[in-house]
Each structure stands twice: as C-alpha cells, then as structure tokens.
Amino acid sequence: MRVLIVVPQSNYPSPPPCLDLLPQGFAYIAGSLKAHGHQVTGVNTSYDLSGKPGSVVLREYLAKAIRESEPDVIATGAMAAEYLFLFDTIAICRELAPDTPIVCGGGIMTNDPTAFERLRPDFSVMDEGEYTIVDLMDALVSGDGYSYVKGLAYWQDEKAIYNPLRSAIKDLDALPFPDFEPANIHDYLAMQNQVDNYFHVRTRTNPRMLPISTGRSCPYKCTFCQYSTVEGSRRKYRGRTMKSVIQEIEHFHDLYQFNLLKIYDDLFSVKEDRIREFCSLLKQTKLDIQWNASMRVCDVNLDLLKDMKSAGCIHIGYGFESASDMVLSSMNKRVTKKEILNAIELTEKAGIGVQGNFIYGDPAETIESINETSEFYHQHCLDHIVHNDYIMPYPGSPIFDHSLSCGAITDKQSYYDTIHLRPRYNMTKLKRKDFINSIEPIMQHKLAGTKFAEKIKLSNANAGDFEHPYFHNKHLLGINATCPHCNENIHYTLPRPKHNMATPEGRFNALPPVVQFCNHCHKRLLISMLPYLDLEDKFTRFTEQLNEFVTAGTAVIVGPIAQTPGYYLFDILEAYGFPLSKLNIHSFLTMKQTMGGTQYNGLSISTISDNCIKRYASLPYVALPTNESDAFKHALIDAGVHTDNILSIDAL
C-alpha cells in the first residue's frame, strides 16, 4: 500500500522552520512499513523557509503530497503538546482526501486513548506501533475486519472500539532500523547549525546530529512522567544488544555522515555494564563522532564517567527537577539533593558537560522550596547547561490527574485546545499571584551571572559548508575567543539574523549576548556582542555611573520600559554588568499609554507627562539602552527635564 506519513512540526502553528531534534517514532513506523513491502512517502513542514503561518504551510504541503503520491493511507502522530497539529492535519486530510483512511499514533494515543474520540481519525495505534501498523495494513487489504489487531482503536457503528494492547516488544533487535527519509532528513542535517546550539548541545562547527534508541521503557515512576502509569511488560526496561546499536550507528554514518549522536533512551543508565560495552564497541569503530545521553544522578561514578569520556561522551542530561528533598519525594524521583550535587561534581571532574532541568510547580511546591532550588541553581549550575521551566502536566502522568481534580485544568478539551501555548498550571496550594511572581523571574533571568568568553574576536565568516538556502539570509558570524573556565581557544561560526545596523532597532536586536558552551570543557559561557557594536567603552562608563548611584543610594526613575514587561531587557543588561537589581528604583516610565496601577517588580509604571515630570523633578532619570532610548530622552527633555539630570548612552 502507499502510505503518506505526516511528521509533526513541534512549534506549530508558528511559521517554520523548526529545528528541534528529529522524532524517532515515525521513522520506526516507516522502517517497519517498508520492510513489509509498503511504499512510504512523507510530509514534514519543519524545514519550510517561506515564512508563511504554520497552518498555511501545512495545507500546501499536504495538498501537494496527496496529489503526487495518491496515498492509500495517511498516517500521523505526536505527543499531547502537538494536539493542534494533529487536529488540523486530520481536518485538512479529510477535506483533501475524504475517502483515504487516516491513522493516528504517538504518545497522545498511548497516554490518553480517548484522544481518539476527540481527534476522530479512522484508526488509532496505541503504544508501540511497528507491528500494529503492519497488521492494520494487512487488515485493510484483506477486508477481514480489525478485531484481531492488538493495540488498535477503530470505529464500528459510530462507536469507538479499543482492542487490547499488545505485549511489549521484547526483541528490539528484530525491528528494522528506523527510516528517516520521509522526514526530509537531508534538510534537517544541512540546517543544524544554529545560534541556539547551546540548547541542543551541538558541539561541531557544522553539526549533524542524529538520534538513536538503545532501549525502551523506564522502571521508575516520576509523577510528572506521562509513562509513569504504564504497567505490565511495557514497564520493564528492554535493551537492544549493543552489537545491533553499533550496526545502526555505522549504517547511518555511512548514509548521512552525522557527527553528533543523541542517545534518545528515556534512561541510558539502567545497567552500567551496557554503557561500558557501548563505550568499548564505539571506540572500536573509530568513527569521528561525539554523543550524549540521559542518566540518573544516583547511577554515576567517576570510573564510569571517565570511560564514557574516552568514548566521546560530551554531555550527560540529568533530570534534576528540584533541589528540595521535599519536592523530590513528592515527585517520586528517588534521588536527593546531595546526590544531584555529587553527580555535578563527578561529571565536572570527568570533563563531561552537565545538562539538566529544574521544573517548578509540583503540587508540594512552596515559596521556600522554589527559593531553595533557585539558590542551588545559582550556586552550582550557572556554569552548566541547566534550564529552568514550569512543570507541565501531560495525560498519563499522576500530576495530570491531580491538576484535573484540583481545578488547575478545568477540562480535557480546554487543555488540548491550549496546550501548544504552554499555559502556567498552578497545581500547588499557592495563590496564583504568588505562584507566578515567585517562578517567573527564575524563568526569565537566564543570562546574569554566566561568565563571558575572553579575548573575543568577531569576524564575517565564509559560507563554507553552509550552502543550504536557510543560511542565505543569515549573517555568518565567526567567533574566536578564550574559554573563561579552561582557558582553551574556542571557535564558532553562528548564523545570526541580519539586522540593519543603521537603525536603533537593528542595533538593539543585535545586542543580546550569545549563549554557548566550550568545545573543550563543555561549560556554559556568553559571547559578548558589545565589540561587534563598538559599545564596550560606552557600556563601561555607563556601568560606572550606575554604580555611583548604587553606592550613594540615590533614588532614580528608569525607562523606557514596556507596559507589560518581561525580564528580558533587565536580564541582558545585568549580564553585561548593569547593577539594575541593586539600584534604588523609585518607579518606571514608559512612552506608551498605561492603565492605572500598572506595575513591574512591584513598582509603578507611568507614562511620560508634564505632571509626572513635575512630581519627580528632583530625581535623576536613567535611560536604558533600547531601541527607544533616544526618543525617550527627547521626550523627557520636551517634558522639562534638564539634560544634566538624564543618564543615558548615546549609542543605539
């Protein structure tokens, strides 16, 4: 049969491109279908460069693919967070190919089978789909019905029928290798180099990262995990033989010449002897690749880490989640704050990079536990690739059920309709205002305190290996610098948006430092853009003047600031050394009209007016370096403020 696979675009409905890591589920389905003689084509909107809205691109791609491939079956699938993508995909396919059966799978169907009744595809594949999808194709060809196909949901007389799940696949080596061709893997690999290589830990100048799975399932039951309620044979960890894993690595290296390997197991460290075997066999291949994997903090020791380092391991992703033992216990993590710190120290000692996440908002979270985790992060994690975020309740996880019962989620349909917006779900006992005000500053302050690279030299880099059209409208910035942690020389070529340096807005957009990491010690660092903008001396003088205000305790008025500000501007300026958090700020000013009572950080925001200026005539004004700073300064002067009473940078 001819099968069209529609790969999810994870940032949908935003315009592509979206360069998240390539999902593996569809690739295993494609590999299984092809191995049984079916023709497989694909749609992947993630690498479109038109700039059109995601929904427009999706319709155009589907129309073209359906017209050209005339599929007998359309298959798609995703996680709960991609519900809107699935909803629109099914609706468009119903319109364009009304007689073509649609199959939906992925985590959403496994963790919430009733999503089948919300999305209403013709069929749903629940749990592992490699054998179920082949059985479904056989049933469609034979016309013998679907009752015997385990792991399948279908419609019968307008009623949803859910067949029993099939047992977990024990022999993972028997599965065909995944097939990434339907996802347009060549564009994916060619577009890998990004300004946010930091997030995906792409250590090569021309990164080509490929995912691989060496095993399935996880024996633990963390309360935020959507697979924590899975039981029976699906709960037991199942590992491939390392011989099979290495064969797949060599197979795809021959095909795609990848240089970074992402081990996509839920948990790579279930068995230490498997890791050591992997390291030994990988070294024997002599492939020029680096790799990273996810592990538990209680599963590492220095000898194992050194073995991994010698085999090319560059980063280990740890699920820290919290630095409060109370919250860790509530999450059923079965680790402690002490073990987290020990893992950080051992991994540093082995010369491997530390990745991690802290997620705030567990039902047991308190103001004190939030502060405890934040303090731990600032004390131990600023040099590492550690992210802060809100905890998200996904169907299948205990905290999802808790969120429904406590009213944090009002109903499932509302949840699915908005999940792509990443709402803030307060499942704690904190008042919502306290919940947001205690966590949001942590989310937004991502730069301040991180060390800057030294001896920075910026240049216009040669296009070289970056010939893909994606890079044609980018400014390839060559960066040479010295790592502030290990003093090794570091080099990057990063595609930056092209800004109009002749305008204040263009210069301001180029101002944020680049977040990167050292290719040697793998620690986090910042690349200052001040040399590029010729602002180093001006920023130094401005900082000195601000420090004088801090020392004297002088009350100041600060602007221009947006009516509903985030912390983005403050985070950038504090990273560059501005002592904004230490200033005695009386209030904020904006050039926009504000509603009465508008505040930022507990201080009022007022619109520039004659009355406002007269009221605070004796106070000095600090004009922050933004794209509006010149206009702000002129507005102050027009309102009667003397130039001697305005501290500003005449730069942007």
C-alpha positions as CSV (number, residue, x, y, z in Angstrom):
1,M,0.0,0.0,0.0
2,R,1.0,3.6,-0.5
3,V,1.3,5.3,2.9
4,L,1.8,9.0,3.5
5,I,3.4,9.8,6.9
6,V,2.9,13.3,8.2
7,V,5.7,14.3,10.6
8,P,4.7,16.7,13.4
9,Q,6.1,20.3,13.5
10,S,6.7,20.9,17.2
11,N,6.4,24.7,17.1
12,Y,3.1,24.6,15.2
13,P,1.1,26.8,14.4
14,S,4.1,29.2,14.3
15,P,5.8,29.6,11.0
16,P,8.6,27.1,10.3
17,P,11.4,26.4,10.2
18,C,11.5,24.4,13.4
19,L,14.8,22.6,14.1
20,D,14.1,20.5,17.1
21,L,15.6,17.1,17.3
22,L,14.2,14.7,14.7
23,P,11.5,12.5,16.2
24,Q,12.1,8.7,16.0
25,G,8.6,7.3,16.3
26,F,7.6,8.0,12.7
27,A,11.0,6.7,11.5
28,Y,10.4,3.3,13.1
29,I,6.9,3.1,11.6
30,A,8.4,4.0,8.2
31,G,11.1,1.4,8.5
32,S,8.6,-1.3,9.5
33,L,6.2,-0.5,6.7
34,K,9.0,-0.5,4.1
35,A,10.3,-3.8,5.4
36,H,6.9,-5.3,4.7
37,G,6.7,-4.1,1.1
38,H,4.7,-0.9,1.5
39,Q,5.6,2.4,-0.3
40,V,6.2,5.2,2.2
41,T,6.4,9.0,1.5
42,G,6.4,11.8,3.9
43,V,5.3,15.4,4.7
44,N,7.5,17.4,7.0
45,T,6.8,21.2,7.2
46,S,9.5,21.8,9.8
47,Y,12.1,22.9,7.2
48,D,10.0,25.3,5.1
49,L,11.5,28.7,4.6
50,S,8.6,30.6,3.1
51,G,7.8,32.4,6.4
52,K,4.1,31.6,6.0
53,P,1.9,30.7,9.0
54,G,2.2,27.1,10.0
55,S,-1.4,26.3,9.1
56,V,-0.9,27.7,5.5
57,V,2.3,25.7,5.0
58,L,0.7,22.5,6.3
59,R,-2.2,22.8,3.9
60,E,0.1,23.5,0.9
61,Y,2.4,20.6,1.8
62,L,-0.5,18.1,2.3
63,A,-2.2,19.2,-0.9
64,K,1.0,18.6,-2.9
65,A,1.8,15.3,-1.3
66,I,-1.7,13.9,-1.6
67,R,-1.9,15.0,-5.2
68,E,1.5,13.5,-6.1
69,S,1.6,10.3,-4.0
70,E,-2.2,9.4,-4.1
71,P,-1.9,7.6,-0.8
72,D,-4.0,4.6,0.2
73,V,-3.5,5.5,3.9
74,I,-2.4,8.7,5.7
75,A,-0.6,8.2,9.0
76,T,0.4,10.8,11.6
77,G,1.0,11.0,15.3
78,A,2.6,13.1,18.0
79,M,2.7,13.9,21.7
80,A,-0.1,15.7,23.6
81,A,1.6,19.1,23.1
82,E,1.1,18.7,19.3
83,Y,-2.7,18.2,19.6
84,L,-3.4,21.3,17.4
85,F,-1.1,20.0,14.7
86,L,-2.9,16.6,14.7
87,F,-6.3,18.3,14.7
88,D,-5.5,20.5,11.7
89,T,-3.7,17.7,9.9
90,I,-6.7,15.3,10.2
91,A,-9.2,18.1,9.2
92,I,-7.2,19.1,6.1
93,C,-6.8,15.5,5.0
94,R,-10.5,14.9,5.5
95,E,-11.1,17.8,3.1
96,L,-8.5,16.9,0.5
97,A,-8.8,13.1,0.6
98,P,-12.2,12.3,2.1
99,D,-12.0,8.6,1.2
100,T,-8.5,8.0,2.4
101,P,-8.3,6.3,5.9
102,I,-6.3,8.3,8.5
103,V,-4.2,6.6,11.2
104,C,-3.0,8.5,14.3
105,G,-0.5,7.2,16.8
106,G,2.2,8.6,19.1
107,G,2.3,9.4,22.8
108,I,-1.1,11.1,22.8
109,M,-2.9,7.9,21.8
110,T,-0.8,5.8,24.2
111,N,-1.2,8.0,27.2
112,D,-4.8,9.1,26.6
113,P,-6.6,6.7,24.3
114,T,-9.8,8.8,24.5
115,A,-7.9,11.4,22.4
116,F,-9.0,9.1,19.5
117,E,-12.6,10.3,20.1
118,R,-11.6,13.9,20.2
119,L,-9.4,13.9,17.0
120,R,-11.6,11.3,15.3
121,P,-9.1,9.7,12.8
122,D,-10.3,6.4,11.3
123,F,-7.8,4.4,13.4
124,S,-5.6,4.9,16.4
125,V,-2.4,3.0,17.1
126,M,-1.7,2.7,20.9
127,D,1.7,2.1,22.4
128,E,4.5,0.6,20.2
129,G,3.3,0.7,16.7
130,E,5.8,-1.2,14.5
131,Y,3.8,-4.4,14.4
132,T,0.3,-2.9,14.8
133,I,0.7,-0.7,11.8
134,V,1.7,-3.6,9.6
135,D,-1.3,-5.7,10.9
136,L,-3.6,-2.8,10.1
137,M,-2.3,-2.6,6.5
138,D,-3.0,-6.4,6.2
139,A,-6.5,-5.9,7.5
140,L,-7.2,-3.1,5.1
141,V,-6.0,-5.2,2.2
142,S,-7.9,-8.3,3.2
143,G,-11.1,-6.7,4.4
144,D,-11.3,-9.2,7.2
145,G,-12.0,-6.6,10.0
146,Y,-9.9,-5.2,12.7
147,S,-10.9,-7.0,15.9
148,Y,-7.7,-9.1,15.9
149,V,-5.3,-6.2,15.6
150,K,-3.9,-5.6,19.0
151,G,-3.1,-2.1,20.0
152,L,-5.7,-0.6,17.6
153,A,-8.7,1.6,18.1
154,Y,-11.3,2.0,15.3
155,W,-14.9,2.9,14.7
156,Q,-17.8,0.4,14.5
157,D,-21.3,1.7,14.0
158,E,-20.1,5.2,15.2
159,K,-18.8,3.7,18.4
160,A,-15.1,3.7,19.4
161,I,-13.7,0.2,19.8
162,Y,-10.4,-0.2,21.7
163,N,-8.7,-3.5,21.1
164,P,-6.5,-5.0,23.8
165,L,-2.9,-3.7,23.8
166,R,-0.2,-6.0,22.5
167,S,2.6,-7.1,24.8
168,A,5.7,-5.0,24.8
169,I,8.2,-5.9,22.0
170,K,10.9,-8.0,23.7
171,D,13.3,-8.5,20.9
172,L,14.1,-4.9,19.8
173,D,16.9,-6.2,17.6
174,A,14.3,-7.8,15.4
175,L,12.9,-4.4,14.4
176,P,14.1,-2.9,11.1
177,F,16.3,0.2,11.5
178,P,14.3,3.4,11.5
179,D,13.9,5.2,8.2
180,F,14.3,9.0,8.3
181,E,13.9,9.6,4.6
182,P,10.2,10.5,4.7
183,A,11.1,13.4,7.1
184,N,13.4,15.1,4.7
185,I,16.4,14.3,6.8
186,H,18.8,15.9,4.3
187,D,17.4,19.4,5.0
188,Y,17.3,18.6,8.7
189,L,21.0,17.8,8.8
190,A,22.0,20.7,6.5
191,M,20.2,23.2,8.7
192,Q,21.6,22.1,12.1
193,N,24.0,24.9,12.8
194,Q,22.0,27.4,14.9
195,V,22.6,30.3,17.3
196,D,20.9,28.1,20.0
197,N,23.4,25.2,19.5
198,Y,23.7,25.7,23.3
199,F,20.2,24.2,23.8
200,H,20.8,21.1,21.7
201,V,24.4,20.7,22.7
202,R,25.7,20.8,19.1
203,T,29.5,20.9,19.6
204,R,30.7,20.9,16.0
205,T,31.1,23.9,13.7
206,N,29.0,22.1,11.2
207,P,26.8,19.9,13.4
208,R,24.9,16.9,12.1
209,M,23.0,15.4,15.0
210,L,21.1,12.1,14.7
211,P,19.0,10.3,17.4
212,I,19.3,6.7,18.3
213,S,17.5,4.4,20.8
214,T,19.4,1.7,22.6
215,G,16.5,0.6,24.7
216,R,12.9,1.3,25.7
217,S,10.9,2.0,28.9
218,C,12.0,3.2,32.3
219,P,11.5,1.3,35.6
220,Y,10.8,4.5,37.6
221,K,7.5,6.3,38.2
222,C,8.1,10.0,38.5
223,T,4.8,11.7,39.0
224,F,5.3,14.2,36.1
225,C,6.1,11.5,33.5
226,Q,3.4,10.6,31.1
227,Y,4.5,7.0,31.0
228,S,4.6,6.5,34.8
229,T,1.2,4.8,34.9
230,V,2.2,2.2,32.3
231,E,2.2,-1.3,33.8
232,G,3.0,-4.9,32.9
233,S,5.5,-5.8,30.3
234,R,5.5,-2.2,29.0
235,R,7.0,-1.1,32.3
236,K,10.1,-3.4,32.2
237,Y,13.2,-1.9,30.7
238,R,14.2,-3.6,27.4
239,G,17.6,-3.1,25.9
240,R,18.9,-3.8,22.4
241,T,22.1,-5.7,22.1
242,M,25.0,-3.3,21.7
243,K,26.1,-5.1,18.6
244,S,22.8,-4.1,17.0
245,V,23.2,-0.5,18.3
246,I,26.7,-0.2,16.8
247,Q,25.5,-1.7,13.5
248,E,22.8,1.1,13.3
249,I,25.4,3.8,14.1
250,E,27.7,2.6,11.3
251,H,24.7,2.2,8.9
252,F,23.6,5.8,9.4
253,H,27.1,7.2,9.5
254,D,27.6,5.7,6.0
255,L,24.3,7.2,4.8
256,Y,24.4,10.7,6.4
257,Q,27.9,11.3,7.8
258,F,26.5,12.5,11.1
259,N,29.0,13.7,13.7
260,L,26.8,14.0,16.8
261,L,24.8,11.2,18.3
262,K,21.8,11.8,20.7
263,I,21.0,8.7,22.6
264,Y,17.3,9.1,23.0
265,D,16.6,6.4,25.6
266,D,14.3,7.5,28.5
267,L,17.1,6.3,30.7
268,F,20.5,5.2,29.4
269,S,21.9,4.2,32.8
270,V,19.6,1.4,33.8
271,K,22.5,-1.1,33.5
272,E,26.1,0.0,33.9
273,D,27.6,-3.0,32.0
274,R,25.6,-2.0,28.9
275,I,27.1,1.5,29.0
276,R,30.6,0.1,29.3
277,E,30.0,-2.3,26.4
278,F,28.7,0.6,24.3
279,C,31.8,2.6,25.0
280,S,34.1,-0.3,24.2
281,L,32.4,-1.1,20.9
282,L,32.0,2.5,19.8
283,K,35.7,3.2,20.3
284,Q,36.5,0.2,18.1
285,T,34.6,1.8,15.2
286,K,37.0,4.7,15.2
287,L,34.2,7.0,14.0
288,D,34.7,10.7,14.5
289,I,31.5,11.3,16.4
290,Q,30.6,12.7,19.8
291,W,27.5,11.7,21.8
292,N,25.3,12.5,24.8
293,A,22.7,10.6,26.8
294,S,20.3,10.9,29.8
295,M,21.2,9.3,33.1
296,R,20.1,9.4,36.8
297,V,22.3,11.3,39.2
298,C,22.5,8.2,41.5
299,D,23.8,5.9,38.7
300,V,27.1,7.6,38.0
301,N,30.6,7.0,39.4
302,L,33.9,8.6,38.4
303,D,35.3,5.5,36.7
304,L,32.2,5.0,34.5
305,L,32.2,8.7,33.6
306,K,35.9,8.5,32.6
307,D,35.1,5.5,30.4
308,M,32.3,7.5,28.7
309,K,34.5,10.5,28.2
310,S,37.1,8.4,26.5
311,A,34.4,7.1,24.1
312,G,33.4,10.6,23.0
313,C,30.7,11.5,25.5
314,I,30.4,15.3,25.7
315,H,27.3,15.8,27.8
316,I,25.1,13.9,30.2
317,G,21.5,15.0,30.6
318,Y,20.3,14.7,34.2
319,G,16.7,15.1,35.4
320,F,17.4,17.2,38.5
321,E,13.8,18.6,38.6
322,S,14.2,20.2,42.0
323,A,16.8,20.9,44.7
324,S,14.3,20.4,47.5
325,D,14.2,16.9,49.0
326,M,10.6,17.5,49.9
327,V,9.6,18.2,46.3
328,L,11.8,15.4,45.0
329,S,10.0,13.0,47.3
330,S,6.6,14.3,46.1
331,M,7.8,13.7,42.5
332,N,8.8,10.1,43.5
333,K,12.2,10.9,42.0
334,R,14.0,8.6,44.4
335,V,17.0,10.9,44.4
336,T,18.2,13.5,46.8
337,K,19.7,17.0,46.6
338,K,23.0,15.6,47.9
339,E,23.1,13.1,45.0
340,I,22.4,15.8,42.5
341,L,25.4,17.8,43.7
342,N,27.6,14.7,43.8
343,A,26.7,14.0,40.1
344,I,27.5,17.5,39.1
345,E,30.9,17.4,40.8
346,L,31.8,13.9,39.4
347,T,30.7,14.8,35.9
348,E,32.8,18.0,36.1
349,K,35.8,16.1,37.3
350,A,35.5,13.6,34.4
351,G,35.5,16.5,31.9
352,I,32.0,15.9,30.7
353,G,29.4,18.6,30.3
354,V,26.4,18.7,32.6
355,Q,22.9,19.2,31.3
356,G,19.9,19.4,33.5
357,N,16.5,20.8,34.2
358,F,14.7,22.2,37.2
359,I,10.9,22.2,36.9
360,Y,8.9,24.3,39.3
361,G,5.3,23.9,40.4
362,D,4.9,20.3,41.7
363,P,1.8,20.0,44.0
364,A,4.1,20.1,47.0
365,E,6.0,23.2,45.9
366,T,6.2,26.1,48.3
367,I,7.8,29.6,48.2
368,E,10.6,28.1,50.4
369,S,11.2,25.1,48.0
370,I,11.2,27.4,45.0
371,N,13.8,29.6,46.6
372,E,15.8,26.6,47.7
373,T,16.0,25.3,44.1
374,S,16.8,28.7,42.7
375,E,19.6,29.2,45.2
376,F,21.0,25.8,44.3
377,Y,20.9,26.7,40.6
378,H,22.7,29.9,41.1
379,Q,25.3,28.4,43.4
380,H,26.1,25.2,41.4
381,C,24.6,25.4,37.9
382,L,25.5,28.7,36.3
383,D,28.5,27.1,34.5
384,H,26.4,24.3,33.1
385,I,23.6,23.8,30.6
386,V,20.8,23.8,33.1
387,H,17.3,25.0,32.2
388,N,14.5,26.3,34.4
389,D,10.9,25.8,33.5
390,Y,7.4,25.3,34.8
391,I,6.3,21.7,35.3
392,M,3.8,20.6,32.7
393,P,1.0,18.1,33.4
394,Y,0.7,15.7,30.5
395,P,-2.0,13.0,30.1
396,G,-0.9,9.7,31.6
397,S,1.0,11.4,34.5
398,P,-0.3,11.5,38.1
399,I,0.1,15.3,38.2
400,F,-2.3,15.5,35.2
401,D,-5.0,13.7,37.2
402,H,-4.2,15.9,40.2
403,S,-4.5,19.0,38.0
404,L,-8.0,17.9,36.9
405,S,-9.1,17.1,40.5
406,C,-7.8,20.4,42.0
407,G,-9.1,22.6,39.1
408,A,-5.8,23.6,37.6
409,I,-7.1,22.0,34.5
410,T,-10.8,22.7,34.1
411,D,-11.5,20.0,31.4
412,K,-9.5,17.9,28.9
413,Q,-10.8,19.7,25.8
414,S,-9.8,23.1,27.1
415,Y,-6.4,21.6,28.0
416,Y,-5.9,20.2,24.5
417,D,-7.0,23.4,22.8
418,T,-4.4,25.5,24.6
419,I,-1.5,23.1,25.4
420,H,0.6,24.4,22.5
421,L,0.6,27.8,24.2
422,R,2.3,26.2,27.3
423,P,-0.1,27.7,29.9
424,R,1.0,28.0,33.5
425,Y,-0.8,25.4,35.5
426,N,-0.9,26.1,39.3
427,M,-1.4,22.7,40.9
428,T,0.2,23.9,44.2
429,K,-1.5,25.4,47.2
430,L,0.0,28.8,46.5
431,K,-2.2,31.7,45.3
432,R,-1.8,32.2,41.6
433,K,-0.2,35.6,42.0
434,D,2.4,34.2,44.4
435,F,2.9,31.2,42.2
436,I,3.7,33.3,39.1
437,N,5.6,36.0,40.9
438,S,7.9,33.5,42.6
439,I,8.7,31.4,39.5
440,E,8.5,33.8,36.5
441,P,11.7,35.8,37.4
442,I,13.6,32.5,37.6
443,M,12.4,31.6,34.1
444,Q,13.4,34.9,32.6
445,H,16.7,35.6,34.3
446,K,18.8,33.3,32.0
447,L,22.0,35.3,31.5
448,A,23.0,37.2,34.5
449,G,25.9,35.6,36.4
450,T,27.2,33.5,33.5
451,K,30.8,34.1,32.6
452,F,31.8,35.8,29.4
453,A,34.3,34.4,27.0
454,E,37.6,36.4,26.9
455,K,39.7,37.8,24.1
456,I,36.8,37.8,21.8
457,K,37.4,38.4,18.1
458,L,34.4,38.6,15.8
459,S,34.5,38.4,12.0
460,N,32.4,37.7,9.0
461,A,32.7,34.0,8.3
462,N,32.9,32.3,5.0
463,A,29.8,30.4,3.9
464,G,31.9,27.3,3.5
465,D,29.8,24.3,4.5
466,F,26.6,26.4,5.0
467,E,25.3,26.3,1.5
468,H,21.7,25.4,2.3
469,P,19.2,28.2,1.4
470,Y,18.4,28.6,5.1
471,F,21.7,30.4,5.5
472,H,21.3,32.7,2.6
473,N,19.6,35.4,4.7
474,K,21.8,34.9,7.7
475,H,24.9,36.8,8.8
476,L,27.5,34.1,9.4
477,L,29.4,35.4,12.4
478,G,32.9,34.0,13.1
479,I,33.8,33.9,16.7
480,N,37.2,33.3,18.2
481,A,37.7,33.5,21.9
482,T,39.2,32.0,25.1
483,C,37.1,29.9,27.4
484,P,36.8,31.6,30.9
485,H,36.7,28.2,32.5
486,C,39.6,26.2,31.0
487,N,41.4,28.9,29.0
488,E,41.3,26.9,25.8
489,N,40.7,28.6,22.4
490,I,37.2,28.3,21.1
491,H,35.8,28.9,17.7
492,Y,32.2,29.1,16.3
493,T,30.5,30.0,13.1
494,L,27.0,31.1,14.0
495,P,24.1,32.1,11.7
496,R,22.7,35.4,13.1
497,P,19.7,37.2,11.8
498,K,20.7,40.1,9.5
499,H,20.0,43.3,11.4
500,N,20.0,46.8,9.9
501,M,22.9,48.3,11.9
502,A,21.9,51.8,10.7
503,T,18.8,51.8,12.9
504,P,18.5,51.8,16.7
505,E,16.1,48.8,16.4
506,G,18.6,46.8,14.4
507,R,21.5,47.5,16.8
508,F,19.3,46.7,19.8
509,N,18.2,43.4,18.3
510,A,21.9,42.5,17.9
511,L,22.7,43.4,21.5
512,P,21.9,40.2,23.4
513,P,24.9,38.0,24.2
514,V,25.2,34.6,22.5
515,V,24.8,31.7,24.9
516,Q,27.3,29.0,24.0
517,F,29.5,26.4,25.6
518,C,33.1,25.5,25.4
519,N,34.0,22.7,23.0
520,H,36.7,21.5,25.4
521,C,35.4,21.6,28.9
522,H,31.7,21.9,27.8
523,K,30.8,24.6,30.3
524,R,28.4,27.4,29.6
525,L,29.6,30.8,28.6
526,L,28.4,34.0,26.9
527,I,29.8,35.7,23.8
528,S,29.5,39.5,24.2
529,M,28.1,41.4,21.2
530,L,29.5,44.7,22.5
531,P,32.7,44.5,20.5
532,Y,30.6,43.9,17.4
533,L,28.5,47.0,18.1
534,D,31.5,49.1,19.3
535,L,29.8,49.6,22.7
536,E,32.4,48.3,25.2
537,D,33.7,51.7,26.4
538,K,30.3,53.3,26.5
539,F,28.8,50.4,28.5
540,T,31.8,50.5,30.9
541,R,31.3,54.2,31.6
542,F,27.5,53.8,32.0
543,T,28.0,51.0,34.5
544,E,30.4,53.1,36.5
545,Q,27.8,55.9,36.7
546,L,25.1,53.4,37.8
547,N,27.4,52.0,40.5
548,E,27.8,55.6,41.8
549,F,24.0,55.7,42.2
550,V,24.1,52.4,44.0
551,T,26.8,53.5,46.4
552,A,25.0,56.7,47.2
553,G,21.6,55.0,47.5
554,T,20.2,57.6,45.1
555,A,16.6,57.1,44.1
556,V,16.2,57.0,40.3
557,I,13.5,56.8,37.7
558,V,14.1,54.2,35.0
559,G,12.8,53.9,31.4
560,P,11.8,53.3,28.8
561,I,10.0,50.1,29.8
562,A,7.2,48.3,28.1
563,Q,3.7,48.4,29.7
564,T,3.7,44.7,30.3
565,P,7.4,44.0,30.6
566,G,9.1,40.7,30.9
567,Y,12.6,40.5,32.4
568,Y,14.3,40.1,29.0
569,L,15.8,43.6,28.9
570,F,16.9,43.6,32.5
571,D,18.5,40.1,32.1
572,I,20.5,41.3,29.1
573,L,21.8,44.5,30.7
574,E,22.6,42.8,34.0
575,A,24.5,40.1,32.1
576,Y,26.6,43.0,30.7
577,G,27.2,44.3,34.3
578,F,24.5,46.9,34.8
579,P,23.7,46.8,38.6
580,L,19.9,47.2,37.9
581,S,18.8,44.9,40.8
582,K,20.9,47.0,43.2
583,L,19.6,50.4,42.1
584,N,17.2,52.2,44.4
585,I,14.5,52.5,41.7
586,H,11.7,54.8,42.6
587,S,9.4,54.0,39.6
588,F,9.4,53.2,35.9
589,L,8.5,55.3,32.9
590,T,7.2,54.3,29.5
591,M,6.3,56.2,26.3
592,K,3.2,54.2,25.9
593,Q,-0.2,54.8,27.5
594,T,-0.7,52.7,30.6
595,M,-3.6,51.6,32.7
596,G,-3.8,52.9,36.2
597,G,-2.0,50.6,38.7
598,T,0.4,49.0,36.1
599,Q,3.4,47.7,37.9
600,Y,6.7,46.0,37.2
601,N,8.6,44.3,40.1
602,G,6.1,45.9,42.5
603,L,6.9,49.4,41.2
604,S,4.6,51.7,39.3
605,I,4.9,52.3,35.6
606,S,3.8,55.7,34.4
607,T,3.5,57.4,31.0
608,I,5.8,60.4,30.5
609,S,3.7,63.5,31.1
610,D,4.3,67.1,32.4
611,N,2.6,66.2,35.7
612,C,4.7,63.1,36.2
613,I,7.9,65.1,35.5
614,K,6.9,67.9,37.8
615,R,6.1,65.4,40.6
616,Y,9.6,63.9,40.4
617,A,11.6,66.9,39.3
618,S,14.4,66.3,41.8
619,L,15.1,62.7,40.9
620,P,17.7,61.6,38.2
621,Y,16.4,59.7,35.2
622,V,18.2,56.6,33.8
623,A,17.6,56.0,30.1
624,L,18.2,52.3,29.4
625,P,19.9,51.5,26.1
626,T,17.0,50.2,24.0
627,N,15.7,50.9,20.5
628,E,13.6,53.7,22.1
629,S,16.2,55.3,24.3
630,D,16.8,58.3,22.0
631,A,13.1,59.0,21.7
632,F,12.7,58.5,25.5
633,K,15.5,61.0,26.2
634,H,13.9,63.6,23.8
635,A,10.5,63.1,25.4
636,L,12.0,63.8,28.9
637,I,13.6,67.0,27.6
638,D,10.4,68.1,25.9
639,A,8.6,67.5,29.3
640,G,11.0,69.8,31.0
641,V,13.8,67.5,32.4
642,H,17.3,69.1,32.1
643,T,19.9,67.1,30.2
644,D,22.2,67.1,33.2
645,N,19.5,65.1,35.1
646,I,19.4,62.3,32.5
647,L,21.9,59.4,32.4
648,S,22.0,57.8,29.0
649,I,24.1,56.0,26.4
650,D,24.2,57.9,23.1
651,A,24.8,54.6,21.3
652,L,21.8,52.9,20.0
